[in-house]
Amino acid sequence: MSNNVPNNVVVQEETANNVNVYQDSPNSVIINEDTAAKVVVNQDSPNQVVVKLATTSGSTRRFVYTQASPAEVWTIDHSLGGRPSVTIVDTAETVVIGEVTYISNSQITVTFTAAFAGYAYLT
């Protein structure tokens, strides 16, 4: 990297989708060890930051929750931190839409119009 490109990128687990760029700290990149991301600072375009999921296998953080008995509200405890993306499927692997509520950085609830069993995929 060139020292004349002022960029400071901070990616933390609890704000994994938030990137801050500052002019006063040239080329400083800080990535929390739990963040599965690659940060690229383009030397030709000051303050351009590209965040990509790493391409090596096993680097994407994922959590699979099983709701074994039918329920209208699923309470899901996870260790991903922050607000992960949520995809819900029933036992036939059909995608189901529900209302996701982020209770904390380690718990969400998903509310549906009818009770059913299935899986939640969090990334």
C-alpha positions in Angstrom: 0.0 0.0 0.0 1.1 3.5 -0.6 1.5 5.8 2.4 -0.3 8.7 0.6 -3.7 7.0 0.6 -5.4 7.9 3.9 -7.7 5.1 5.0 -8.6 3.7 8.3 -11.0 0.7 8.2 -12.4 -0.7 11.4 -14.5 -3.9 11.2 -15.7 -5.3 14.5 -17.8 -8.4 15.3 -20.8 -6.4 16.6 -20.7 -4.0 13.6 -19.5 -6.4 10.9 -21.3 -4.6 8.1 -20.2 -1.1 9.2 -17.0 0.3 7.7 -15.6 3.6 9.0 -13.0 5.6 6.9 -11.0 8.4 8.6 -8.6 10.9 7.0 -6.4 11.2 10.0 -4.9 7.7 10.2 -3.3 6.7 6.9 -3.6 3.1 5.8 -4.7 1.6 9.1 -6.8 -1.5 8.8 -8.2 -3.2 11.9 -10.2 -6.4 11.6 -11.7 -8.2 14.6 -10.4 -11.8 14.6 -14.0 -13.1 14.5 -14.8 -11.2 11.3 -14.9 -13.4 8.3 -14.0 -10.7 5.8 -11.3 -9.5 3.5 -10.7 -5.8 3.2 -9.0 -4.4 0.1 -7.9 -0.7 0.0 -7.5 0.4 -3.6 -4.4 2.6 -3.8 -5.6 4.4 -6.9 -8.9 5.5 -5.4 -8.6 7.0 -1.9 -11.2 5.8 0.6 -12.5 3.1 -1.7 -13.0 0.0 0.5 -14.1 -3.4 -0.8 -15.2 -6.0 1.8 -15.6 -9.6 0.5 -16.3 -12.9 2.0 -13.1 -14.9 2.1 -12.9 -17.5 -0.6 -11.3 -20.3 1.5 -13.6 -23.1 2.7 -14.8 -22.9 6.3 -14.3 -19.1 6.5 -17.9 -18.0 6.4 -19.5 -18.1 9.8 -22.7 -20.0 9.8 -25.1 -21.3 12.4 -27.9 -23.9 11.7 -30.8 -24.0 14.1 -33.3 -26.9 14.2 -36.9 -26.3 15.3 -38.0 -29.9 15.9 -41.5 -29.2 17.1 -43.9 -26.9 15.3 -44.1 -23.4 16.8 -45.3 -19.9 15.7 -42.4 -18.2 17.4 -38.8 -19.6 17.2 -36.3 -18.3 19.8 -32.8 -18.8 18.4 -29.6 -18.5 20.5 -26.4 -18.2 18.4 -22.8 -17.3 18.8 -22.3 -15.3 15.6 -22.6 -11.9 17.2 -24.4 -8.9 15.8 -27.3 -9.2 13.4 -26.8 -12.2 11.1 -28.8 -12.8 7.9 -31.6 -15.3 8.5 -33.1 -17.8 6.1 -35.9 -20.1 7.3 -37.0 -23.3 5.6 -39.6 -25.9 6.6 -38.9 -29.6 6.8 -39.6 -29.9 3.0 -36.8 -27.2 2.5 -39.3 -24.6 1.3 -38.3 -21.1 2.2 -40.7 -19.5 4.7 -40.9 -15.8 5.5 -41.2 -14.7 9.1 -40.7 -11.5 11.1 -37.1 -11.5 12.5 -36.5 -9.6 15.8 -33.0 -9.1 17.1 -33.2 -9.4 20.8 -29.4 -9.2 21.4 -26.2 -9.9 19.7 -26.7 -13.6 20.5 -30.5 -14.1 20.3 -33.2 -13.6 17.7 -36.9 -14.5 17.5 -38.7 -15.3 14.3 -42.5 -15.0 14.3 -44.7 -16.8 11.7 -48.5 -16.8 11.0 -48.7 -20.6 11.6 -46.8 -23.1 13.6 -44.3 -25.4 11.8 -41.0 -27.2 12.2 -37.9 -26.6 10.2 -34.5 -25.0 10.1 -33.0 -21.5 10.4 -29.7 -20.8 8.6 -27.9 -17.8 10.0 -24.9 -16.2 8.3 
